[in-house]
Each structure stands twice: as structure tokens, then as C-alpha cells.
């Protein structure tokens, strides 16, 4: 009796596991994580280069205006 019941339970478990395994698996989206990481790093680099170029242009503008004006009238532009 016990063997019969345990074998029945084993068959039920096997059929349940088979049903679970037959479900279509969702495709893993590992590439999404890497795309987001790459885009964020490019954005960070772009912001850094933009800030650096802005500071360089600001320096050049001040130097250019200082050279064109006489020493008595030094113009500084503040952004």
C-alpha cells in the first residue's frame, strides 16, 4: 500500500515537473544591461568633454578681449 501510494506521488511529481519544464522560457536580456552601461558611460564622457571645452573657450574669450583692450580697461566676462 505504501509503495503504491509513493509511486503514485512520484508520478504526480514527475508530471508536474514536466509541465513546468514545457513552459516557454523567457529569453534572457543580458545585452540590455550592457547597452545601458555603455550609454551611461558615453554620456558621462560627453558631459566631461563638454565642460572641458566650455572652460577652454571661456579662457580663450577672456584672453582675447584682454589683448584687444588697453591695460586700463580689462574686461572679464563671467558666465
Backbone as a ProteinNet text record, in pm:
[ID]
protein_1_A
[PRIMARY]
XXXXXXXXXXXXXXXXXXXXXXXXXXXXXXXXXXXXXXXXXXXXXXXXXXXXXXXXXXXXXXXXXXXXXXXXXXXXXXX
[TERTIARY]
82.8	0	86.5	188.4	275.5	354.6	400.2	474.9	387.6	262.3	169.6	143.9	126.5	99.2	222.8	340.2	461.6	488.8	461	482.6	382.8	259.7	159.3	204	256.2	304.6	423.8	509.8	625.3	580.4	476.9	426.8	364.3	290.3	231.1	340	443.8	554.2	622.5	641	706.3	622.1	489.5	404.7	403.4	404.2	409	539.4	649.4	778.7	784.1	723.8	722.3	642.4	530.7	451.2	530	601.8	681.4	790.8	854	964.9	918.3	791.9	742.1	702	696.9	659.7	769	730.3	833.8	915.4	1045.7	1133.8	1144.7	1149.3	1167.7	1313.6	1338.1	1477.7	1545.3	1666	1738.4	1790.1	1766.6	1807.7	1932.8	2043.3	2168.8	2222	2194.3	2250.2	2192.3	2071.6	2009.7	2094.2	2142.7	2225.2	2352	2415.8	2540.2	2515.4	2404.1	2371.9	2351.2	2281.5	2258.2	2389.8	2477.4	2607	2689.2	2692.7	2771.7	2715.5	2582.4	2522.5	2549.8	2540.5	2568.3	2714.7	2806	2947.3	2975.4	2913.1	2930.8	2874.1	2760.6	2701.4	2794.5	2853.5	2945	3067.6	3125.1	3242.1	3205.1	3088	3043.8	3026.3	2968	2949.9	3085.7	3178.1	3312.1	3384.4	3380.4	3446.5	3379.6	3248.2	3176.2	3214.1	3224.3	3263.5	3406.3	3494.8	3634	3642.4	3571.1	3572	3511.9	3408.5	3345.4	3444.3	3518.3	3615.7	3728.4	3772.8	3879.3	3831.7	3709.3	3655.7	3638.9	3598.8	3581.6	3716.8	3821.6	3956	4001.6	3983.1	4026.8	3955	3826	3748.5	3799.4	3826.9	3876.6	4014	4102.1	4236.5	4226	4139.7	4124.1	4075.4	3977.8	3925.3	4030.4	4106.6	4210.8	4319.2	4352.7	4455.7	4406.3	4279.6	4229.1	4210.6	4185.6	4163	4293.6	4295.6	4416.1	4421.7	4536.3	4554.8	4466.5	4425.9	4343.6	4203.4	4154.6	4017.5	4020.7	4035.5	4036.7	3893.6	3846.3	3708.6	3714.3	3639.9	3627.5	3481.9	3463.8	3327.9	3304.2	3195.3	3161.6	3036	3044.2	2928.8	2850.7
-120.4	0	125.8	124.6	241.1	258.1	145.7	152.7	206.4	162.6	208.2	358.5	404	546.7	631	582.8	659.6	663.9	553.3	555	648.8	655.3	747.2	892.5	920.8	1056.2	1091	992	1015.9	1047	974	1001.6	1140.1	1179.3	1313.7	1420.9	1401.4	1497.9	1505.3	1388.8	1385.9	1459.2	1440.1	1507.9	1659	1700	1843.9	1906.2	1834.6	1886.2	1895	1798	1800.5	1920.7	1951.1	2067.9	2197.1	2203.8	2324.6	2341.3	2229.1	2236.2	2265.3	2238.1	2260.6	2405.6	2486.3	2626.6	2696.5	2786	2856.4	2947.2	2936.5	3017.7	3157.9	3254.8	3392.5	3410.2	3473.2	3494	3591.6	3556.6	3642.7	3765.2	3880.6	4005	4059.3	3989.5	4035.6	4157.3	4164.4	4273.5	4407.7	4410.4	4537.8	4605.8	4527.2	4582.8	4645.6	4576.4	4628.3	4752.3	4755.5	4874.1	4994.7	4975.3	5085.7	5133.3	5039.7	5077.2	5156.2	5111.3	5180.7	5319.6	5331.7	5463.2	5559.8	5512.1	5599.8	5642.5	5552.2	5589.5	5690.2	5672.1	5769.5	5905.6	5905.4	6031.1	6101.4	6026	6083.7	6143.4	6069.5	6119.5	6244.4	6245.1	6361.6	6484.1	6466.5	6580.1	6632.8	6542.8	6584.5	6661.8	6610.7	6680.2	6813.7	6818.3	6943.7	7048.6	7008.1	7102.3	7151	7061	7099.3	7197.9	7169.5	7259.1	7394.5	7394.9	7520.1	7605.1	7541.8	7616.7	7670.8	7591.7	7637.8	7755.2	7747.1	7856	7982.1	7966.1	8080	8148.1	8067.9	8124	8198.5	8137.6	8199	8330.9	8336.4	8457.8	8569.8	8538.1	8640.2	8688.9	8597.6	8637	8723.7	8685.5	8760.3	8902.4	8917	9050.3	9131.1	9067.2	9138.1	9189.6	9116.8	9160.6	9276.2	9279.6	9385.3	9516.2	9511.5	9634.3	9679.1	9802.8	9853.6	9798.8	9816.1	9762.4	9834.5	9955.8	10029.8	9970.2	9920.7	9869.5	9718.7	9642.7	9496.8	9447.1	9377.7	9327	9177.8	9139.2	8996.3	8957	8849.4	8800.4	8682.8	8687.9	8577	8509.2	8378.4	8301.7	8248.6
0	0	0	84.2	93.2	-36.5	-94.4	-220	-332.2	-333.5	-437.3	-425.3	-301.9	-280.1	-314.3	-274.7	-303.4	-453.6	-524.3	-669	-737.1	-685.2	-740.4	-719.4	-599.1	-570.2	-660.5	-681.3	-766.9	-909.2	-957.7	-1092.4	-1101	-996.4	-994.7	-998	-916.7	-915.1	-1051.2	-1112.7	-1243.4	-1346.8	-1342.4	-1440.9	-1416.1	-1289.1	-1259.2	-1308	-1284	-1329.8	-1481.7	-1548.9	-1694.9	-1745	-1677.3	-1717.7	-1697.8	-1586	-1560	-1665.2	-1701.6	-1796.8	-1938.6	-1969.6	-2104.7	-2129.5	-2023.4	-2043.1	-2123.2	-2213.8	-2290.9	-2199.9	-2211.5	-2127.6	-2185.5	-2095.9	-2141.7	-2182.4	-2295.8	-2335.3	-2239.4	-2199.8	-2106.3	-2180.5	-2121.7	-2187	-2118.7	-2136.1	-2076.8	-2150	-2279.6	-2360.2	-2318.9	-2262.9	-2224.1	-2117.2	-2021.3	-1913.9	-1970.9	-2064.2	-2120.6	-2205.5	-2278.3	-2358.7	-2267.8	-2156.5	-2063.2	-2002.9	-1965.1	-1907.4	-2007.8	-2133.3	-2235.8	-2262.4	-2271.1	-2296	-2181.2	-2058.3	-1944	-1941.2	-1975.9	-1976.6	-2087.9	-2204.2	-2312.3	-2274	-2205.3	-2159.5	-2060.9	-1969.4	-1871	-1939.2	-2033.8	-2107	-2185.9	-2248	-2324.9	-2238.2	-2120.7	-2029.8	-1984.5	-1954.8	-1912.4	-2021.6	-2144.2	-2255.3	-2284.7	-2273.4	-2295.8	-2193	-2066.9	-1961.9	-1983.9	-2024.7	-2050.1	-2167	-2275.1	-2391.5	-2355.7	-2272.6	-2229.4	-2150.2	-2059.9	-1979.3	-2067.9	-2164.5	-2253.8	-2338.3	-2388.8	-2471.1	-2387	-2263.3	-2174	-2149.8	-2127.7	-2107.6	-2232.8	-2348.2	-2473.3	-2496.5	-2466.2	-2486.8	-2396.9	-2271	-2178.2	-2222.2	-2262.6	-2307.2	-2432.1	-2525	-2649.8	-2621.1	-2534.2	-2502.6	-2427.8	-2339.6	-2265.5	-2359.6	-2463.6	-2557.1	-2642.5	-2675.9	-2762.8	-2687.9	-2561	-2484.5	-2421.8	-2385.2	-2319.5	-2177.4	-2114.3	-1980.4	-1878.6	-1909.5	-1814.1	-1804.8	-1915.7	-1917.6	-1944.2	-1839.8	-1853.5	-1834.9	-1935.7	-1931.7	-1901	-1803.3	-1775.3	-1793.1	-1863.3	-1887	-1793.7	-1722.1	-1632.4	-1684.9	-1695.9	-1744	-1625.8
[MASK]
+++++++++++++++++++++++++++++++++++++++++++++++++++++++++++++++++++++++++++++++

